[in-house]
Amino acid sequence: MDTVRVLSQRPRRFCFHLALCALLAGTLWGQTAPGVVATPQGQTSAGEGTRATQAAPEKTISPQEAKELFKSVDEILDFASQETKLPIKEVVKRRLVDRNEVQSYIQTNMKEDKDAQRLGRSEIVLKKFGLLPRNFDLQTFLVALLKEQVAGYYDPKTKTVNLLNWVDAESQRPVLAHELTHALQDQSFGLEKFMRAGAEESSHAGDPTPDDIATDEVQAARQAVVEGQAMVTLLDYTLAPTGQTLLDTPQIAEALKQGMLVGTADTPTFRSAPIFLKDTLTFPYRYGIDFTAALLNAGGKDLAFGGAFKNPPHTTREIMEPQTYIAREKLEPMKLLDFDKDFKGYDRFDIGAMGEFDVAVLVEQYAGGDASRELYPHWRGGYYFAGRPKGDKSAPLGVLYVSRWSSPAKAAEFAAVYAKSLSQRYKRARGLGADGKVSDDAPPADSWRTLRGYHAWLTEEGPVVIDVRGDTILISESFDDDTTKRVAADFWGR
C-alpha cells in the first residue's frame, strides 16, 4: 500500500501541493535560524502561500506595491535560473489573485484530480494497516485542510505565477524563488508531461508484474525532485544576503523539516492529522531537500537540477537515501505470486508496492521515530495484495504483505514491530498454538522484541499469520486458512 502513492501517485499532486503550501510557509518564516527571514509579528505569514485568517476587513496590497512585486518576478527568476542552471526560455506571466479565486482553484483541482477520487478506495486499505483510525473520514479531512490553508501558486497550464493580493509584497518575494523554480522546470522539461510520464510508467495494465511493483513509486519520487529543487532554491534565496547557501548551513534545512511535521498554532487540522498524513503530505518537501542537496554535493548543479529531470529516481528509497540513486543501486525483484490462482476465492481490491517510505511510516506509527530511522534503511523490497471474498462485500478486507530486509536480524525486528501493531489495530489478538486453536499461554502480540519463525493470532476480523524465514517475511491477515496455505506454498516454493 504505497502510502505516498495513495495521496501522490498518477497525474497527481498540484491540488495537494497547494493545500500544503501555507503550512510550509509558516514553518519556514517562523524559524529563527540565522539567515532566514521571519515574518513580523502580527503579519500574515507567506510561503508558497498563506494561511487564511479570520481578520476583517482584510487589507490588500496597493497598486504600487503590486507593480513593484510584478517587477521583482524577473529579478527573482534570474536568481532561480542561476541557482538551478535551468535557462529562462520565455517571460513568466504573472497576475494578482484574491483569496476566493485561489481557494476556488484549489477546490476545482481537487474535484477533478483522479487521485482524490481514488482516496475512498485507498482509505480502506490504510485503515486495515492502522495508518488511519477506523472512524477517520479522509475526504472530510482534506476539505478541512483546504479551508484552513490557501495558497498562491505557479499554474503549469497557463504558465502563470499567481501572486496574493492579501499578503505584503516583501513577504512574497522569497516564495517567488520557489514558484519560479517550478516555472523554469516547466520551461525546460514540462511539469505536467514529467509527472504524466511518471504516472504512465507506474500504472498497472491488467495484473501487476515485477516491473510494475518496481515502478510503483515513480510519481512520488518525481514529485520529491520537483519540490526538493524548489525548496533548495527558496532557502538559497533567503540566505543570499549572508553570502551563504543551504550547503553551508544544513542546520536551517533541518529546522525547516522538523517544523513541517509540527505545523503551527493556526493549522489545527494539520496538527491533529495522523502520522501517516503528516509524513505523506510533507514527504516531497522534507526528503526532496536532502535529495537535491546530496546531488549538489555529488555532482553540482548539473546533476542536482537538470540531471535529476533527465534521469529521475524511481523509488522513495532513492529519495530517502540519495547514495542509492547516485550509485545506481539495483535491488533484486521479489518473487511475484500467482494472484489469480492463489486468491481464486477473492476479488482483488488493491495491489501495490510497500516501499521504504511505507515501512518508515509503519515503524514510526508503532515503535516511534528513532526505531523507524534505524530500521527503514534496511528495507530491500515488498508488496501487498488486498481482496474480499467473492460475493461478500461486507466481509473484512484481507491483506497479504511480503517484505525483504538486509539481514535475518532486521527482518526479525520488523516482524516484531508488525506483531506489536496487532494489539493496536484489533480489539483483541489471541495467540494460536501449533494446533491452530487459541492458546492461553501464547505471549501477547506486543511482547516481542524480535520475531522469527511462524506465528499466528485470531482477531475479530479473522486470523493473522506472520511467517519469518531468513531475511523475508510473509504476512496474511483475514484470509481463510486454505488461501493462506496456498499463498505460502507458492511464495516459499513448496
C-alpha positions in Angstrom: 0.0 0.0 0.0 2.5 2.5 -1.2 1.4 5.2 1.2 3.0 8.0 -0.8 1.2 6.7 -3.9 -2.2 6.9 -2.1 -2.0 10.7 -1.9 0.5 11.4 -4.6 0.6 8.9 -7.5 -0.7 9.4 -11.0 -1.3 12.8 -12.6 -1.4 14.0 -9.2 -0.3 16.4 -6.9 -0.9 20.0 -7.7 -4.0 20.2 -5.6 -2.3 18.6 -2.6 0.8 20.7 -3.2 -1.3 23.8 -3.0 -3.0 22.7 0.2 0.3 22.2 1.9 1.9 25.5 0.8 0.7 27.5 3.7 2.0 25.1 6.2 5.4 25.2 4.7 5.3 28.9 4.6 4.5 29.2 8.3 7.2 26.8 9.4 9.8 28.5 7.2 9.2 32.1 8.2 8.6 31.1 11.8 12.2 29.8 12.1 14.8 31.9 13.9 17.8 30.3 12.3 20.4 32.8 11.1 19.8 33.9 7.5 16.1 33.0 7.4 13.7 35.9 7.3 11.0 35.9 9.9 7.6 37.5 9.3 7.0 40.5 11.5 4.6 39.6 14.4 1.0 40.2 13.6 1.6 40.0 9.9 0.2 37.1 7.8 2.9 34.6 7.0 3.8 33.9 3.4 5.4 30.9 1.9 4.3 29.2 -1.3 1.0 30.5 0.0 -0.5 32.0 3.1 -3.0 30.6 5.6 -6.4 32.1 5.7 -7.1 34.4 8.6 -10.4 35.5 10.1 -9.5 39.1 10.5 -11.9 41.5 8.7 -11.7 43.7 6.8 -8.7 42.1 5.1 -6.0 44.5 3.9 -4.8 44.1 0.4 -1.6 45.4 -1.2 -1.8 48.7 -3.0 -1.5 49.1 -6.8 2.0 50.5 -6.4 3.1 47.5 -4.2 1.6 45.2 -6.8 3.6 46.9 -9.5 6.8 46.6 -7.6 6.1 42.9 -6.9 5.4 42.2 -10.5 8.8 43.8 -11.4 10.6 41.6 -8.9 9.4 38.5 -10.7 12.1 38.9 -13.4 14.8 39.6 -10.9 14.0 36.5 -8.9 13.5 34.4 -12.0 17.1 35.3 -13.0 18.3 34.3 -9.5 16.5 31.0 -9.8 17.9 30.4 -13.2 21.5 31.0 -11.9 20.8 28.7 -8.9 19.4 25.8 -11.0 21.2 26.4 -14.3 17.8 26.0 -15.9 17.6 28.6 -18.7 14.9 31.2 -19.0 13.2 30.4 -22.3 10.3 32.8 -22.0 8.8 35.5 -19.8 6.7 34.1 -17.0 3.3 35.6 -16.9 2.1 37.0 -13.6 -1.2 38.0 -12.1 -2.6 39.1 -8.8 -5.3 37.0 -7.3 -7.6 37.3 -4.3 -8.3 34.7 -1.6 -11.6 33.5 -3.1 -10.0 32.9 -6.5 -7.2 30.8 -5.1 -9.5 28.8 -2.9 -11.8 28.1 -5.9 -8.8 27.0 -7.9 -7.7 24.5 -5.3 -11.2 23.1 -4.8 -11.7 22.7 -8.5 -8.5 20.9 -9.0 -9.3 18.6 -6.1 -12.6 17.7 -7.6 -11.0 17.0 -11.0 -8.0 15.1 -9.6 -8.3 11.4 -10.2 -6.1 10.6 -7.1 -8.7 12.4 -4.9 -11.4 10.1 -6.4 -9.2 7.1 -5.6 -8.8 8.0 -2.0 -12.1 6.4 -1.0 -10.8 3.0 -2.1 -7.3 3.5 -0.6 -8.7 4.7 2.7 -10.0 1.2 3.5 -6.5 -0.3 2.9 -4.9 2.4 5.0 -7.3 1.7 7.9 -6.6 -2.1 7.6 -2.9 -1.3 8.2 -3.8 1.0 11.0 -2.3 4.1 9.3 -5.7 5.8 9.6 -8.2 5.4 12.5 -11.2 3.2 11.7 -13.5 6.2 12.2 -11.4 8.7 10.2 -13.1 10.4 7.3 -10.2 11.2 4.8 -12.3 13.2 2.4 -13.7 15.4 5.2 -10.1 16.0 6.5 -8.8 17.1 3.1 -11.7 19.5 2.6 -11.0 21.0 6.1 -7.3 21.2 5.2 -8.1 23.2 2.1 -10.3 25.6 4.1 -7.6 26.0 6.6 -4.8 26.8 4.1 -5.0 28.9 1.0 -2.0 29.1 -1.3 -0.5 31.1 -4.2 0.9 29.0 -7.0 2.5 28.6 -10.4 0.0 27.2 -12.8 1.7 25.0 -15.5 -1.5 25.0 -17.6 -1.5 28.8 -18.0 2.3 29.3 -17.5 1.4 31.9 -14.9 2.7 32.7 -11.4 -0.2 33.8 -9.3 0.6 36.3 -6.5 -1.5 37.0 -3.5 -3.3 40.4 -3.1 -3.7 40.0 0.7 0.0 39.4 1.6 2.5 42.2 1.7 4.8 42.2 -1.3 8.1 41.9 0.7 6.9 38.6 2.3 6.1 37.1 -1.1 9.5 37.6 -2.7 11.3 34.7 -1.1 8.4 32.4 -2.0 8.7 33.5 -5.6 12.1 31.8 -5.7 10.2 28.5 -5.1 7.4 29.1 -7.5 9.7 30.4 -10.3 11.8 27.4 -9.9 8.7 25.5 -11.0 8.3 27.8 -13.9 11.9 27.1 -15.0 11.4 23.3 -14.6 8.3 23.7 -16.7 10.0 25.6 -19.4 12.8 23.0 -19.8 11.0 19.8 -19.1 7.3 20.4 -19.0 6.0 19.7 -15.4 2.7 18.1 -16.5 4.5 15.9 -19.0 7.1 15.0 -16.5 4.5 13.9 -13.9 2.3 12.3 -16.5 5.2 10.2 -17.8 5.7 9.0 -14.2 2.0 8.1 -14.0 2.2 6.1 -17.2 5.3 4.3 -16.0 3.8 3.4 -12.7 0.3 2.5 -13.7 -0.8 -1.1 -13.9 -2.1 -2.6 -17.2 -4.0 -5.6 -16.0 -2.4 -7.9 -13.5 0.8 -6.5 -12.0 4.2 -7.8 -12.9 7.5 -7.5 -11.0 8.3 -4.5 -13.2 5.1 -2.8 -12.2 5.9 -3.2 -8.5 9.4 -1.9 -9.1 8.0 1.3 -10.6 5.0 1.7 -8.2 6.6 4.7 -6.5 7.8 6.6 -9.6 5.5 9.6 -9.2 6.2 10.0 -5.5 10.0 10.1 -6.4 9.4 12.6 -9.2 7.4 14.9 -7.0 10.2 14.9 -4.5 12.6 16.0 -7.3 10.2 18.9 -8.3 9.6 20.1 -4.7 13.1 19.5 -3.4 14.7 21.6 -6.1 12.3 24.5 -5.4 12.8 24.3 -1.7 16.6 24.5 -2.1 16.3 27.5 -4.3 14.0 29.2 -1.8 16.4 28.6 1.0 19.4 29.8 -1.0 17.4 33.0 -1.9 16.7 33.7 1.8 20.4 33.1 2.6 21.8 35.1 -0.3 22.2 38.4 1.8 24.5 36.4 4.1 26.7 35.1 1.3 25.8 31.5 2.3 23.9 28.7 0.8 22.0 25.6 2.1 25.2 23.6 1.8 26.9 26.0 4.1 24.1 25.9 6.7 22.4 22.5 6.7 21.0 23.2 10.2 18.5 25.6 8.6 17.1 22.8 6.4 16.9 20.5 9.4 14.9 23.1 11.4 12.6 23.6 8.5 11.9 19.9 8.0 11.1 19.5 11.7 8.8 22.4 11.6 6.9 21.0 8.7 5.8 18.0 10.7 4.8 20.0 13.7 2.7 22.7 11.9 1.8 26.0 13.5 -0.8 27.2 16.0 -3.2 28.3 13.3 -3.1 25.0 11.4 -5.2 22.8 13.8 -6.4 20.5 11.1 -2.8 19.6 10.1 -1.6 19.4 13.7 -4.3 16.9 14.5 -3.7 14.7 11.5 -2.5 11.1 11.9 1.2 10.4 11.5 0.7 8.9 8.1 -0.9 12.0 6.6 1.7 14.4 8.1 4.5 12.3 6.8 2.9 11.7 3.4 2.0 15.3 2.7 5.4 16.6 3.7 7.4 13.8 2.1 8.4 15.5 -1.2 9.5 18.7 0.6 11.4 17.2 3.5 13.2 14.4 1.7 13.3 16.3 -1.6 15.5 19.0 0.1 18.0 16.4 1.2 18.0 14.6 -2.1 18.7 17.8 -4.0 21.4 18.8 -1.5 23.1 15.3 -1.9 23.2 15.6 -5.6 24.6 19.1 -5.4 27.4 17.7 -3.2 28.0 14.8 -5.6 27.8 16.4 -9.0 27.0 20.1 -8.7 24.0 21.9 -10.2 24.0 20.0 -13.5 23.3 16.7 -11.6 21.1 18.2 -8.9 18.7 20.1 -11.2 18.7 19.2 -14.9 20.3 15.8 -14.3 17.5 14.7 -11.9 14.9 15.5 -14.5 16.7 13.8 -17.3 17.3 10.6 -15.3 14.7 10.7 -12.5 14.7 8.4 -9.5 12.1 5.6 -9.4 11.6 4.8 -5.7 11.2 6.5 -2.3 14.4 4.6 -1.2 16.4 6.6 -3.8 14.9 9.9 -2.4 15.4 9.0 1.2 18.9 7.6 0.6 20.4 9.6 -2.3 23.5 7.5 -2.4 21.5 4.6 -3.7 20.4 6.8 -6.6 23.9 8.1 -7.2 25.3 4.5 -7.1 22.5 3.2 -9.4 21.6 0.5 -6.8 19.6 -2.3 -8.3 17.5 -4.4 -5.9 16.5 -7.9 -7.0 12.7 -8.0 -7.6 10.8 -10.1 -5.1 9.0 -13.2 -6.3 5.5 -12.3 -7.5 2.6 -14.6 -6.5 0.2 -16.1 -8.9 -2.6 -13.8 -7.8 -5.4 -15.4 -9.8 -4.6 -18.9 -8.6 -3.6 -18.1 -5.0 -6.6 -15.8 -4.4 -9.1 -17.7 -6.5 -11.9 -17.2 -3.9 -11.3 -13.4 -3.6 -12.0 -10.3 -5.7 -8.9 -8.1 -6.0 -9.4 -4.8 -4.2 -6.0 -3.3 -4.4 -2.3 -4.2 -5.0 0.9 -2.3 -4.9 4.4 -1.8 -3.6 5.3 -1.4 0.0 8.3 0.9 -0.4 10.9 2.2 2.0 8.8 5.2 2.9 5.9 2.9 3.7 7.8 0.8 6.2 9.2 4.0 7.7 5.7 5.2 8.4 4.6 1.9 9.7 7.5 1.6 12.1 7.1 5.2 13.3 3.4 4.6 13.9 4.0 1.6 16.2 7.6 1.9 17.5 8.5 5.6 17.3 10.6 7.8 15.1 14.0 6.6 16.4 13.2 3.0 15.7 11.9 4.0 12.2 15.1 5.9 11.3 17.2 3.0 12.4 15.2 0.3 10.6 13.9 1.6 7.4 17.3 1.8 5.5 17.4 -2.0 5.8 14.3 -2.4 3.6 15.0 -4.4 0.5 11.6 -4.9 -1.1 7.9 -5.6 -0.5 4.4 -5.6 -1.9 0.8 -6.2 -0.8 -2.4 -7.7 -2.1 -5.8 -6.8 -0.7 -9.0 -8.6 -1.5 -12.5 -9.6 -0.4 -14.3 -12.9 -0.6 -16.2 -13.1 -3.9 -19.8 -12.1 -3.5 -19.3 -10.7 0.0 -18.5 -7.0 0.0 -19.3 -6.7 3.7 -16.6 -9.2 4.7 -13.4 -7.8 6.4 -10.7 -6.9 3.9 -8.0 -9.5 3.5 -4.4 -8.3 3.2 -1.3 -10.3 2.1 2.0 -8.5 2.6 5.5 -9.8 1.8 8.8 -7.9 2.6 12.5 -8.5 2.4 15.3 -7.0 4.6 19.0 -6.6 4.6 19.5 -9.4 7.1 17.5 -12.0 9.1 18.1 -9.9 12.2 16.4 -6.8 10.6 13.6 -8.9 9.3 13.0 -10.2 12.8 13.0 -6.6 14.2 10.4 -5.5 11.6 8.3 -8.6 12.2 8.1 -7.8 15.9 7.0 -4.2 15.2 4.3 -5.5 12.9 3.2 -8.0 15.6 3.0 -5.1 18.0 0.7 -3.3 15.7 -1.9 -6.1 16.1 -2.7 -5.0 19.6 -3.4 -1.5 18.4 -5.4 -2.4 15.3 -7.6 -5.0 16.6 -9.8 -5.2 19.7 -8.2 -8.5 20.7 -5.5 -10.6 19.1 -5.2 -14.0 20.7 -2.3 -16.2 20.0 -2.8 -19.6 18.3 -1.0 -22.7 19.2 0.5 -25.3 16.8 -2.9 -27.0 16.6 -4.5 -23.8 15.3 -6.5 -23.2 18.5 -6.4 -20.3 20.8 -3.6 -20.7 23.4 -3.9 -19.0 26.7 -0.2 -19.4 27.2 0.8 -17.6 24.0 2.8 -14.4 24.6 0.9 -11.1 23.8 1.4 -9.9 20.3 3.1 -6.7 21.5 5.6 -8.5 23.8 8.2 -9.4 21.1 11.5 -7.6 20.5 12.3 -9.8 17.6 10.1 -12.3 15.8 11.3 -15.4 13.9 9.6 -18.4 12.5 5.8 -19.0 12.2 3.3 -17.2 14.5 -0.5 -16.8 14.3 -3.2 -14.9 16.1 -7.0 -14.8 15.9 -8.7 -11.4 15.7 -12.3 -10.3 15.3 -11.6 -10.0 11.6 -10.1 -13.4 11.2 -6.6 -15.0 11.5 -3.3 -13.2 11.2 -0.2 -15.1 10.3 3.4 -13.8 10.4 5.9 -16.2 8.8 9.6 -15.1 9.0 12.2 -17.1 7.2 15.7 -15.6 7.0 15.6 -12.1 5.6 12.0 -12.4 4.3 8.6 -12.1 5.8 5.1 -13.2 4.7 2.1 -11.8 6.5 -1.5 -12.8 5.9 -4.5 -11.1 7.5 -8.2 -12.0 7.4 -7.8 -14.6 4.6 -9.2 -18.2 5.1 -6.7 -20.9 6.1 -6.7 -22.6 2.6 -5.9 -19.3 0.9 -3.1 -18.6 3.3 -1.6 -22.0 2.9 -1.8 -21.8 -0.9 -0.1 -18.4 -0.8 2.7 -19.7 1.5 3.3 -22.7 -0.7 3.6 -20.5 -3.8 5.8 -17.9 -2.2 8.1 -20.2 -0.3 8.3 -22.6 -3.2 6.9 -25.8 -1.7 
